[in-house]
Amino acid sequence: MKRHLILAALLTIGAANLNAASPKKTAPEQKGVETINRATAEAHIEFLACDELEGREAGWKGGRIAGNYIISCLKQMGLQPLFDDYVQPFEVCHAERQIKNKRWQVHPDSIAALKKTVHQKLDLRNILAKIEGKNPNEIVVIGAHYDHLGYDPTLEGDQVYNGADDNASGVAAVLQVARAFLATGEQPERTVIFAFWDGEEKGLLGSRYFTMTYPELKKIKGYLNYDMIGRNNNEEQPKGVVYFYTAAHPAFGDWLKKDIEDYRLQLEPDYRAWDNPVGGSDNGSFAKEGIPIIWYHTNGHPDYHLPGDEAAKINWNKTVDITKASFLAMWKLANEKKY
């Protein structure tokens, strides 16, 4: 009897040691989530929204510096450029400034017509990187615009439209999601494009140029957008986030509900399924091409498009949790067979 008890005890100890030596494998997406943090969000947003960048207006010095900063981050992470270079250059034109009610134009026919008269011209740059997927025939895109409104030397007091929420917060999220993808150690099923759009504030110019000219547009299976994810529309609801998504894909709503529960994210989403999500931001450029979209947005606030949109007013906890939630959504866009 004693011999049997000793043998049972040894078997129990051996099993325990085996379990200790073989811990439960961490899911790749969990590894990614663990890299997303407040310190990194602060570093990106505080730089992009600093006064020295003069509001990052498209086509001006501050906007070019912001683009160069993004490129340096992509290089440091080791991400490949989408094309031969990270920069996708394009030009936009506008009627001479005394002609009212005109918009900046990016379509080549419109530009050709404007060039026959006195006109304004800007040279803009999308910044584009990628992680190659196992399936070269399917692509997903995650993006945010990096331009803002510049500065106005005639303003009394603060003259810089810093754009911390609009949209340094979104740029920081794309950069953190890119790093999270790399941290998983896994190659996604679909190719992932990381996009930083120029000229959004002048009429979605960068994303429109991309969808007009990208030769593999038909391969894009989904687009995830950020535009303003760092402030509170209602200070009594600091966890609020508006979650727009294409209504024909209800799985997008299910994903967020489950991820909030599984990862204990401090978010209270306003779920807005949208039949034709063509308005609001760069998601519109993709929705018009029939591409399913997800868009995170924390709604308007008193500093919208004003010099008061500064980094000191960012809700860092919410920004980080939205970034985590969106990485998890992007991971599914890149890997789920159907949605």
VENMOWO-V139209 format. One record per backbone hydrogen bond with DSSP energy under -1.0 kcal/mol. CO is the residue of the C=O (numbers start at 1). NH is the residue of the N-H. If there is no record, write none. Layout:
co: [CO,CO]
nh: [NH,NH]
//
This chain:
co: [1,2,3,4,5,6,7,8,9,10,11,12,13,14,15,16,17,27,28,29,30,32,33,37,38,39,40,41,42,43,44,45,47,50,51,53,55,56,57,60,61,62,63,64,65,66,67,68,69,70,71,72,73,74,80,86,88,90,92,93,94,96,105,107,108,109,110,111,113,114,118,120,122,124,126,127,128,129,130,131,135,138,139,140,141,142,143,144,150,152,159,160,163,164,167,168,169,170,171,172,173,174,175,176,177,178,179,180,182,188,189,191,192,193,194,195,196,197,198,199,200,200,204,205,206,207,208,209,210,214,216,217,219,222,223,224,225,228,230,234,237,239,241,242,243,244,245,246,249,250,251,252,253,254,255,256,257,258,259,260,265,268,270,272,274,276,281,283,284,286,286,287,292,293,294,295,296,297,301,303,306,308,309,310,311,314,315,316,317,318,319,320,321,322,323,324,325,326,327,328,329,330,332,334]
nh: [5,6,7,8,9,10,11,12,13,14,15,16,17,18,19,20,21,31,32,33,34,35,36,41,42,43,44,45,46,47,48,49,50,53,54,56,150,148,60,64,65,66,67,68,69,70,71,72,73,74,75,76,77,79,130,128,126,124,122,105,120,99,93,111,112,113,114,115,116,117,96,94,92,90,88,196,82,194,80,192,138,191,221,193,224,195,226,197,161,155,152,162,168,169,171,172,173,174,175,176,177,178,179,180,181,182,183,184,185,134,135,140,131,142,129,144,127,146,206,205,203,204,208,209,210,211,212,213,214,217,219,220,139,141,294,143,296,298,315,237,240,268,270,297,272,295,274,249,252,254,255,256,257,258,259,260,261,262,263,265,267,241,243,245,247,278,284,287,288,289,291,290,223,246,225,244,227,242,304,306,309,310,164,313,314,316,319,320,321,322,323,324,325,326,327,328,329,330,331,332,333,334,336,190]
//
